[in-house]
Amino acid sequence: MPGPFDATLKELVDRFAADWVEILAPLIGLPSATAVDPLDTDLSTVQPAVDKVFRLRPPATGLLHLEHQASWDGGFPDRLVLYSVLLEHRHGGPVYTVVILLRREASSPGLSGVVSRTFPDGAEYLRFAYTTVRLWELPAGQLMAGGIGLAPLALLTDDAARQLPELVSQFAERVEREAPDRETGNLLLTSGFILLGLRYDGAVIRSLFQGVQHMRESSTYQLILEEGREKGLEEGRTRGRVEGRVEGMVQGEQMALLTVLQERFGNIPPAVEARVRATADPARLQAALKQAVRISTPDDLSL
């Protein structure tokens, strides 16, 4: 999984372990009220570390092992077996392994929930079972109504794609009401922003979060925006289309608006594209970018 997504999810699981366990426990046959304690996930006998492991509190026993995947990795099922054996050897068992697939690119028939090995005569000598959760198949409402630590995941479901602007607003409102402090609120909002990058173009994501006031207080969010601005300026200079900072800003806003329209509607009518490229006022382009995620057709865009 790419580093930013990996780090973001680990931080969410660390901060909101109870929320995650509440929704995952029934999937593996544990009571919804199961409580956990975090464990050190470094397995020094092998190079990689597992994503996250918790020790189950009594009356439940054993370990809960979580792995997040954003893309398919052919050797992943075999590593699950290795992780499970090493975890049980070090910390005791049983080990409940749950794989959370974050997008379709991570799915494969090879993730069947069972790893089986047989002798040449067909007799089975190894059988390892794990639980697979395909995030895009879950109802957005279920995740949004659960613990606040699960709310960023609601934005990645297929269900959310049909109502994304409304869900982002609902998510931001929940964070405003329920986050125990400003730091946690910024973490949740920034996590939602970063994780949306698994499914959507950056221009679409920026337009969705543009009106969320507290995002401005997140240093991580501001760093992401600054990196995006620098990248846009550098691309503009390379193509010879940027002649000064103001022109670079206008061009960046035009490209962002056209990207959102193309992402939503496919082909952009030439007349609409011409209007966008003829607009040199950054404020008008930013206002149009907010419209672009809500209009029904490209022709509805007001410039």
C-alpha positions as CSV (number, residue, x, y, z in Angstrom):
1,M,0.0,0.0,0.0
2,P,1.3,3.5,-0.7
3,G,3.0,5.1,2.3
4,P,0.5,8.0,3.0
5,F,-2.5,5.7,3.0
6,D,-0.7,3.2,5.2
7,A,0.3,5.8,7.8
8,T,-3.1,7.4,7.8
9,L,-4.9,4.1,8.5
10,K,-2.5,3.1,11.2
11,E,-3.0,6.4,12.9
12,L,-6.8,6.0,12.7
13,V,-6.7,2.5,14.1
14,D,-4.4,3.6,16.9
15,R,-6.6,6.5,17.9
16,F,-10.0,4.8,17.5
17,A,-9.4,1.1,18.1
18,A,-12.7,0.6,19.9
19,D,-14.6,1.9,16.8
20,W,-12.8,-0.5,14.5
21,V,-13.2,-3.5,16.8
22,E,-16.9,-2.8,17.2
23,I,-17.6,-3.3,13.4
24,L,-15.1,-6.1,12.9
25,A,-15.8,-8.3,15.9
26,P,-19.1,-9.7,14.6
27,L,-17.4,-10.7,11.3
28,I,-15.0,-13.1,13.1
29,G,-17.5,-14.4,15.7
30,L,-16.7,-12.2,18.6
31,P,-19.2,-10.1,20.7
32,S,-19.5,-6.5,19.6
33,A,-18.5,-5.3,23.0
34,T,-15.0,-7.0,22.7
35,A,-12.2,-4.8,24.1
36,V,-8.6,-4.9,23.0
37,D,-5.1,-3.7,23.9
38,P,-2.5,-2.7,21.2
39,L,0.6,-4.9,20.7
40,D,4.0,-4.2,19.2
41,T,3.7,-5.4,15.6
42,D,7.4,-5.7,14.9
43,L,8.3,-9.2,13.9
44,S,12.0,-9.0,14.1
45,T,12.5,-12.5,12.6
46,V,11.2,-11.2,9.2
47,Q,11.7,-7.9,7.5
48,P,8.2,-6.4,7.3
49,A,6.0,-5.5,10.2
50,V,2.3,-6.3,10.2
51,D,-0.2,-3.4,9.9
52,K,-1.9,-3.7,13.4
53,V,-2.4,-6.3,16.1
54,F,-4.5,-6.1,19.3
55,R,-4.7,-8.5,22.2
56,L,-8.3,-9.4,23.0
57,R,-9.4,-8.7,26.5
58,P,-11.2,-11.4,28.6
59,P,-13.6,-13.1,28.2
60,A,-12.3,-13.1,24.6
61,T,-8.8,-14.6,24.1
62,G,-6.2,-14.3,21.4
63,L,-5.1,-11.6,19.0
64,L,-6.9,-9.5,16.4
65,H,-4.6,-8.9,13.4
66,L,-5.6,-6.3,10.8
67,E,-4.1,-5.8,7.3
68,H,-5.1,-3.1,4.9
69,Q,-4.6,-3.5,1.2
70,A,-4.9,-0.8,-1.5
71,S,-3.6,-2.9,-4.4
72,W,-3.2,-6.6,-5.3
73,D,-0.1,-8.4,-4.2
74,G,0.3,-12.0,-5.3
75,G,2.3,-13.0,-2.3
76,F,0.0,-11.4,0.2
77,P,-2.0,-14.5,1.2
78,D,1.1,-16.5,1.9
79,R,2.4,-13.7,4.1
80,L,-0.8,-13.8,6.1
81,V,0.0,-17.4,7.1
82,L,3.6,-16.4,8.1
83,Y,2.4,-13.4,10.1
84,S,-0.2,-15.6,11.9
85,V,2.3,-18.3,12.8
86,L,4.9,-15.7,14.1
87,L,2.3,-13.7,16.1
88,E,1.0,-16.9,17.8
89,H,4.6,-18.0,18.5
90,R,5.4,-14.7,20.1
91,H,2.2,-13.6,21.8
92,G,-0.1,-16.7,21.9
93,G,-3.3,-17.4,20.0
94,P,-5.7,-17.9,18.5
95,V,-5.0,-15.2,15.8
96,Y,-8.0,-13.7,14.1
97,T,-6.8,-12.2,10.8
98,V,-8.9,-9.6,9.0
99,V,-8.0,-8.2,5.6
100,I,-9.5,-4.9,4.7
101,L,-9.4,-4.2,0.9
102,L,-9.7,-0.5,0.4
103,R,-10.5,-0.5,-3.4
104,R,-11.2,-3.0,-6.2
105,E,-7.6,-2.9,-7.3
106,A,-6.7,-4.9,-4.2
107,S,-9.2,-7.7,-4.8
108,S,-8.5,-11.0,-6.5
109,P,-9.9,-14.5,-6.6
110,G,-6.7,-15.4,-4.7
111,L,-8.2,-13.6,-1.7
112,S,-10.7,-16.3,-1.0
113,G,-10.5,-16.3,2.8
114,V,-8.5,-19.6,2.8
115,V,-4.9,-20.6,2.1
116,S,-4.6,-24.3,1.5
117,R,-1.6,-26.5,0.7
118,T,-1.7,-30.1,-0.4
119,F,0.7,-33.0,-1.0
120,P,1.1,-34.4,-4.6
121,D,-1.5,-37.0,-3.8
122,G,-4.1,-34.2,-3.0
123,A,-4.1,-34.7,0.8
124,E,-4.3,-31.3,2.5
125,Y,-1.5,-30.6,4.9
126,L,-2.1,-26.9,5.7
127,R,-5.3,-24.9,5.9
128,F,-5.4,-21.2,7.1
129,A,-8.6,-19.2,7.3
130,Y,-8.9,-15.4,7.4
131,T,-11.7,-12.8,7.0
132,T,-11.9,-10.5,4.0
133,V,-13.7,-7.1,4.1
134,R,-14.2,-5.4,0.8
135,L,-14.7,-1.8,1.8
136,W,-16.5,-0.6,-1.3
137,E,-19.3,-3.1,-0.7
138,L,-20.2,-1.7,2.7
139,P,-23.1,0.7,3.2
140,A,-21.8,4.3,3.7
141,G,-24.5,4.9,6.2
142,Q,-23.4,2.1,8.4
143,L,-19.8,3.4,8.6
144,M,-20.9,7.0,8.9
145,A,-23.3,6.1,11.8
146,G,-20.6,4.0,13.6
147,G,-17.8,5.3,15.7
148,I,-16.2,8.6,14.5
149,G,-13.0,6.7,13.8
150,L,-14.8,4.8,11.0
151,A,-16.4,7.8,9.4
152,P,-13.5,8.5,6.9
153,L,-13.9,5.0,5.5
154,A,-17.5,5.7,4.6
155,L,-16.2,8.1,1.9
156,L,-14.6,5.2,0.0
157,T,-17.7,3.0,-0.5
158,D,-19.6,2.6,-3.8
159,D,-22.6,3.9,-1.9
160,A,-20.8,7.1,-1.1
161,A,-19.9,7.8,-4.8
162,R,-23.5,8.7,-5.5
163,Q,-23.7,11.3,-2.7
164,L,-20.2,12.4,-2.1
165,P,-20.6,16.1,-1.5
166,E,-23.4,15.5,1.0
167,L,-21.4,12.8,2.8
168,V,-18.3,15.0,3.0
169,S,-20.4,17.7,4.6
170,Q,-22.0,15.2,7.0
171,F,-18.5,13.9,7.9
172,A,-17.2,17.4,8.6
173,E,-20.2,18.2,10.8
174,R,-19.7,15.0,12.8
175,V,-16.1,15.8,13.4
176,E,-17.0,19.3,14.5
177,R,-19.6,17.9,17.0
178,E,-17.8,14.8,18.3
179,A,-14.0,15.2,18.0
180,P,-12.8,15.5,21.6
181,D,-10.2,18.2,20.7
182,R,-9.0,20.2,17.7
183,E,-6.0,18.0,17.1
184,T,-8.2,14.9,16.8
185,G,-10.6,16.7,14.6
186,N,-7.8,17.8,12.2
187,L,-6.5,14.2,12.2
188,L,-10.0,12.9,11.1
189,L,-10.5,15.5,8.4
190,T,-7.1,15.1,7.0
191,S,-7.5,11.3,7.0
192,G,-10.7,11.6,5.0
193,F,-8.9,13.9,2.6
194,I,-5.9,11.6,2.1
195,L,-7.9,8.4,1.8
196,L,-10.2,9.8,-0.8
197,G,-7.1,9.8,-3.0
198,L,-7.6,6.0,-3.3
199,R,-10.6,6.6,-5.5
200,Y,-10.7,10.2,-6.7
201,D,-8.6,12.8,-8.5
202,G,-6.9,15.5,-6.4
203,A,-8.9,18.3,-7.9
204,V,-12.2,16.6,-7.0
205,I,-11.1,16.1,-3.5
206,R,-9.9,19.7,-3.0
207,S,-13.2,21.0,-4.3
208,L,-15.1,18.8,-1.8
209,F,-13.1,20.0,1.2
210,Q,-12.7,23.6,0.1
211,G,-15.5,24.8,2.3
212,V,-14.4,22.8,5.4
213,Q,-13.1,25.6,7.6
214,H,-11.1,23.5,10.1
215,M,-9.1,21.9,7.3
216,R,-7.2,25.2,7.1
217,E,-5.8,24.5,10.6
218,S,-4.3,21.1,9.6
219,S,-0.6,21.4,8.9
220,T,-0.7,18.1,7.0
221,Y,-3.5,19.4,4.8
222,Q,-1.7,22.6,4.1
223,L,1.4,20.7,3.2
224,I,-0.5,18.6,0.7
225,L,-2.0,21.7,-0.9
226,E,1.4,23.4,-1.1
227,E,2.9,20.3,-2.7
228,G,0.0,20.3,-5.2
229,R,0.6,24.0,-6.0
230,E,4.3,23.4,-6.5
231,K,3.7,20.5,-8.8
232,G,1.1,22.4,-10.8
233,L,3.5,25.4,-11.2
234,E,6.4,23.1,-12.2
235,E,4.3,21.3,-14.8
236,G,3.1,24.7,-16.1
237,R,6.7,26.0,-16.5
238,T,7.8,22.8,-18.2
239,R,5.0,23.2,-20.8
240,G,5.7,26.8,-21.3
241,R,2.3,28.0,-20.2
242,V,3.2,29.8,-17.0
243,E,4.5,33.3,-17.2
244,G,4.5,34.5,-13.6
245,R,2.7,33.6,-10.4
246,V,-0.7,35.0,-11.2
247,E,-0.9,33.3,-14.6
248,G,0.2,30.1,-13.0
249,M,-2.6,30.3,-10.4
250,V,-5.2,31.0,-13.1
251,Q,-4.0,28.1,-15.2
252,G,-4.0,25.8,-12.2
253,E,-7.6,26.7,-11.3
254,Q,-8.6,26.2,-15.0
255,M,-7.0,22.7,-15.1
256,A,-8.6,21.8,-11.8
257,L,-12.1,22.8,-13.0
258,L,-11.7,20.9,-16.3
259,T,-10.4,17.9,-14.5
260,V,-13.5,17.8,-12.2
261,L,-15.8,18.2,-15.2
262,Q,-14.1,15.4,-17.1
263,E,-14.1,13.2,-14.0
264,R,-17.9,13.7,-13.6
265,F,-19.2,13.8,-17.1
266,G,-16.5,12.4,-19.4
267,N,-16.3,14.5,-22.6
268,I,-16.5,18.2,-22.0
269,P,-18.5,20.2,-24.6
270,P,-16.1,22.5,-26.5
271,A,-18.1,25.6,-25.7
272,V,-17.9,24.9,-22.0
273,E,-14.1,24.2,-22.2
274,A,-13.7,27.4,-24.2
275,R,-15.5,29.4,-21.4
276,V,-13.3,27.9,-18.7
277,R,-10.1,28.7,-20.6
278,A,-11.3,32.2,-21.3
279,T,-11.9,32.9,-17.6
280,A,-8.8,34.6,-16.0
281,D,-10.4,35.5,-12.7
282,P,-9.2,33.1,-9.9
283,A,-12.2,33.9,-7.7
284,R,-14.7,33.1,-10.5
285,L,-12.8,29.8,-11.3
286,Q,-12.8,28.8,-7.6
287,A,-16.6,29.5,-7.3
288,A,-17.1,27.4,-10.5
289,L,-15.1,24.6,-9.0
290,K,-17.5,24.4,-6.1
291,Q,-20.4,24.3,-8.5
292,A,-18.8,21.5,-10.6
293,V,-19.4,18.8,-8.0
294,R,-23.1,19.5,-7.8
295,I,-24.4,20.5,-11.3
296,S,-26.3,18.0,-13.4
297,T,-24.6,18.7,-16.8
298,P,-21.5,20.7,-17.9
299,D,-23.8,23.3,-19.6
300,D,-25.1,24.2,-16.1
301,L,-21.7,25.6,-15.1
302,S,-21.9,29.4,-14.4
303,L,-18.8,31.5,-15.2
